[in-house]
């Protein structure tokens, strides 16, 4: 019989299972279908290093580039739509705060408007995730975008009619950003489809 302690330099026979090698035993007493050797675990860091080396070894034309990414028509439409949408959101936020400062002349009320803008992120966002998971995402996205459009339209109509007050601005800003919480969560979920 083999005694691994008797000769430390001796070669370990492949028939003995050890943690650092495949558990392979003699197939003489077993059938091929019942014997399945276990494979050694892959080293994830080594795999990442091999992939990085392979990427760096590729010719310059094969490396990832913005041109190749934007050549995908669907992705370029998504990227362009997000660019326009987020730019519009930032411009709207600046214009809204400027409007509040112009209407009230108070930095305090401008700060209150910022707080009301951020409040739906804390209150509505956790609840929005539940609705996003339970309802048809496309219809919910259409409804939230329509609600945002109606809210901004109502804000514009009240401004043109000279009926806009700070209270109306705060309510409309809260509704607008509450709908945005749904739309943001839905947009991330729909990108996978």
C-alpha positions in Angstrom: 0.0 0.0 0.0 1.1 3.6 -0.6 2.1 5.6 2.4 2.5 9.3 1.6 4.5 10.0 4.8 7.2 7.5 4.1 8.8 9.3 1.1 7.8 13.0 0.8 9.4 13.4 -2.6 7.6 10.4 -4.1 5.2 11.0 -6.9 1.5 10.8 -5.8 -0.3 8.1 -7.7 -3.3 9.4 -9.7 -5.6 6.9 -8.1 -5.4 8.7 -4.7 -7.8 11.7 -4.3 -6.1 14.9 -2.9 -7.5 18.4 -2.7 -4.9 19.8 -5.1 -5.5 17.4 -7.9 -8.4 15.8 -9.7 -10.2 13.1 -7.8 -9.6 10.3 -10.2 -9.8 6.7 -9.2 -9.3 3.6 -11.2 -12.1 2.9 -13.7 -11.7 -0.8 -13.4 -14.4 -1.3 -10.8 -16.8 1.5 -12.0 -18.6 2.2 -15.2 -17.8 5.2 -17.3 -21.3 6.8 -16.7 -21.1 6.6 -12.9 -17.5 8.0 -12.6 -17.2 11.8 -13.0 -13.9 13.4 -11.9 -14.2 16.8 -10.2 -12.5 19.7 -12.0 -10.1 22.1 -10.2 -11.5 25.5 -9.5 -10.6 28.3 -11.9 -8.6 31.2 -10.6 -10.8 34.3 -11.4 -7.9 36.7 -11.1 -5.8 34.7 -13.5 -8.7 34.7 -16.0 -9.0 38.5 -15.7 -5.3 38.9 -16.3 -5.4 36.6 -19.3 -8.3 38.5 -20.8 -6.6 41.8 -20.2 -3.4 40.5 -21.8 -5.5 39.3 -24.8 -7.2 42.7 -25.2 -3.8 44.5 -25.1 -2.4 42.0 -27.6 -5.2 42.8 -30.1 -4.3 45.0 -33.0 -5.2 48.7 -32.5 -8.2 48.5 -34.9 -9.7 45.8 -32.7 -9.6 47.6 -29.4 -12.9 49.0 -28.0 -13.7 52.5 -29.2 -16.5 55.0 -29.1 -16.9 54.7 -32.8 -17.5 51.0 -32.6 -19.9 51.3 -29.7 -21.9 54.1 -31.3 -22.1 52.1 -34.6 -24.7 50.0 -32.9 -27.9 51.8 -33.9 -30.0 50.9 -30.9 -27.3 51.9 -28.5 -26.6 55.2 -30.3 -30.4 56.1 -30.1 -30.4 55.2 -26.4 -27.3 57.3 -25.8 -28.5 60.3 -27.8 -31.9 60.1 -26.1 -30.4 60.1 -22.7 -28.0 62.9 -23.6 -30.9 65.1 -24.7 -33.2 64.1 -21.8 -30.6 64.7 -19.1 -29.4 68.0 -20.6 -33.1 69.1 -20.6 -33.5 68.1 -17.0 -30.4 70.1 -15.9 -31.6 73.1 -17.9 -35.1 72.8 -16.4 -33.6 72.6 -12.8 -31.5 75.8 -13.3 -34.5 77.7 -14.9 -36.8 76.6 -12.1 -34.5 77.7 -9.4 -34.0 81.0 -11.2 -37.8 81.4 -11.5 -38.3 80.8 -7.8 -35.5 83.3 -6.9 -37.1 85.8 -9.3 -40.7 85.3 -8.0 -39.8 85.3 -4.3 -36.5 87.2 -4.1 -35.5 84.8 -1.3 -32.6 82.4 -1.3 -34.4 80.5 1.5 -37.4 79.6 -0.7 -35.0 78.6 -3.5 -33.4 76.2 -1.0 -36.8 74.9 0.0 -37.5 74.2 -3.7 -34.2 72.2 -3.9 -35.3 70.2 -0.9 -38.7 69.5 -2.4 -37.0 68.4 -5.6 -34.8 65.9 -3.7 -37.6 64.7 -1.4 -39.1 62.2 -3.9 -35.7 60.4 -4.1 -36.0 59.6 -0.4 -39.7 59.0 -0.2 -40.9 57.7 -3.6 -37.9 55.9 -5.0 -38.1 52.8 -2.6 -41.8 52.5 -3.3 -41.3 53.0 -7.1 -39.3 49.8 -7.2 -42.2 47.7 -6.1 -44.5 49.2 -8.8 -41.9 48.8 -11.5 -41.6 45.0 -10.7 -45.4 44.4 -10.5 -46.8 46.2 -13.5 -46.2 46.3 -17.2 -43.0 48.3 -17.6 -43.8 49.8 -21.0 -47.2 51.1 -20.0 -45.9 52.4 -16.6 -43.1 54.2 -18.4 -45.5 55.8 -20.8 -47.8 56.9 -18.0 -44.9 58.4 -16.0 -43.6 60.3 -19.0 -47.1 61.6 -19.7 -47.5 62.7 -16.1 -44.1 64.6 -16.3 -45.2 66.3 -19.6 -48.6 67.3 -18.1 -46.8 68.6 -15.0 -44.3 70.7 -16.9 -47.2 71.9 -19.2 -49.3 73.0 -16.2 -46.3 74.8 -14.8 -45.8 76.7 -18.0 -49.5 77.6 -18.3 -49.6 78.9 -14.8 -46.5 81.0 -15.5 -48.0 82.5 -18.6 -51.3 83.2 -16.9 -49.5 84.9 -14.0 -51.1 82.5 -11.6 -47.9 80.7 -10.5 -47.3 80.8 -6.7 -44.6 79.2 -4.6 -47.0 76.6 -3.3 -48.0 75.6 -6.8 -44.3 75.3 -7.8 -43.5 73.1 -4.8 -46.5 70.8 -5.5 -45.7 70.5 -9.2 -42.0 70.0 -8.6 -42.7 67.2 -6.1 -45.1 65.5 -8.6 -42.5 65.9 -11.4 -39.7 64.4 -9.5 -41.9 61.6 -8.0 -42.8 60.6 -11.6 -39.1 60.8 -12.5 -38.3 58.2 -9.8 -40.6 55.7 -11.7 -39.2 56.7 -15.1 -35.6 56.4 -14.0 -36.2 52.9 -12.5 -38.1 51.8 -15.6 -35.5 53.1 -18.0 -32.9 51.0 -16.4 -35.2 47.9 -16.4 -36.2 48.4 -20.0 -32.5 48.7 -21.2 -32.2 44.9 -20.5 -35.0 44.1 -23.0 
